[in-house]
Amino acid sequence: AKKWINIRKSYGNFYKVPRNQTKLTIMLEKLGMNYDGRPHSGLDDSKNIARIAVRMLQDGCELRVNERMHAGQLMTVSSLAPLEGAPAPQMPRYRN
């Protein structure tokens, strides 16, 4: 992967919190969620990060690529850069 979304950066920017409040357990706690699974398990961490991403989308965040590798160096992608790929998924609308 050469481009990705750093959820910690997105969370901090969207909810206007400092970097020291973007640890996984703190983000979950502030969103009223408990950590599911075993801490530091790659699969469980990924599932919890996905839960945060879903909540951010529900709260109106537009998740977008914010980091990339270029010539072996980590680069920040400007929030003014055009969106890439497909639009963010929308929550399903249920008919009554």
C-alpha positions as CSV (number, residue, x, y, z in Angstrom):
1,A,0.0,0.0,0.0
2,K,1.4,3.4,-1.0
3,K,-1.6,5.5,0.2
4,W,-3.8,5.1,3.2
5,I,-6.1,6.8,5.8
6,N,-4.4,7.3,9.1
7,I,-7.5,7.1,11.4
8,R,-5.7,8.8,14.2
9,K,-5.1,11.9,12.1
10,S,-8.6,11.8,10.7
11,Y,-10.1,11.4,14.2
12,G,-8.1,14.2,15.7
13,N,-8.9,16.6,12.8
14,F,-12.6,15.8,12.7
15,Y,-13.3,15.8,16.5
16,K,-10.7,18.6,17.1
17,V,-8.7,16.7,19.7
18,P,-4.9,16.8,20.3
19,R,-2.7,13.9,19.1
20,N,-2.4,12.5,22.7
21,Q,-6.1,11.8,22.7
22,T,-5.9,9.6,19.5
23,K,-4.8,6.3,21.0
24,L,-7.1,3.5,20.1
25,T,-8.5,2.9,23.5
26,I,-9.1,6.6,24.1
27,M,-10.8,7.1,20.8
28,L,-13.2,4.2,21.6
29,E,-13.8,5.5,25.1
30,K,-14.7,9.0,23.8
31,L,-17.1,7.5,21.3
32,G,-18.8,5.5,24.1
33,M,-17.5,2.2,22.9
34,N,-15.6,-0.6,24.6
35,Y,-12.5,-2.3,23.2
36,D,-13.6,-5.6,21.7
37,G,-11.2,-8.5,21.8
38,R,-7.6,-8.8,22.9
39,P,-5.4,-5.6,23.0
40,H,-2.6,-5.6,20.5
41,S,-4.1,-8.4,18.4
42,G,-3.9,-7.3,14.8
43,L,-7.3,-8.6,13.9
44,D,-9.0,-7.2,17.0
45,D,-7.3,-3.8,16.6
46,S,-8.4,-3.7,12.9
47,K,-12.0,-4.5,13.9
48,N,-12.0,-1.7,16.5
49,I,-10.5,0.8,14.1
50,A,-13.2,-0.1,11.6
51,R,-15.8,0.5,14.3
52,I,-14.3,4.0,14.8
53,A,-14.3,4.7,11.0
54,V,-18.0,3.7,10.8
55,R,-18.9,6.0,13.6
56,M,-16.9,8.8,12.1
57,L,-18.8,8.3,8.8
58,Q,-22.1,8.3,10.7
59,D,-21.1,11.6,12.4
60,G,-20.5,13.2,8.9
61,C,-16.7,12.7,8.5
62,E,-15.4,12.4,5.0
63,L,-12.6,9.9,5.3
64,R,-9.9,10.4,2.7
65,V,-6.3,9.4,2.1
66,N,-4.1,11.5,4.4
67,E,-0.7,9.7,4.2
68,R,1.4,8.1,1.4
69,M,4.8,6.7,0.7
70,H,6.9,8.5,-1.9
71,A,10.5,7.5,-2.6
72,G,10.6,5.6,0.7
73,Q,9.5,8.6,2.7
74,L,6.3,9.0,4.7
75,M,4.4,12.0,3.3
76,T,1.2,13.8,4.6
77,V,-1.4,14.3,1.9
78,S,-3.1,17.7,2.0
79,S,-6.7,17.7,2.9
80,L,-7.2,20.0,-0.1
81,A,-6.1,17.2,-2.5
82,P,-8.9,15.8,-4.7
83,L,-10.7,12.7,-3.4
84,E,-9.5,9.5,-4.9
85,G,-11.5,6.4,-5.8
86,A,-15.1,5.7,-5.1
87,P,-17.1,7.9,-2.8
88,A,-17.4,6.9,0.9
89,P,-20.1,4.3,1.5
90,Q,-23.4,5.6,2.7
91,M,-25.4,4.0,5.5
92,P,-28.3,2.0,4.0
93,R,-31.7,3.7,4.0
94,Y,-34.5,1.6,5.3
95,R,-38.0,1.9,3.8
96,N,-40.9,2.0,6.2
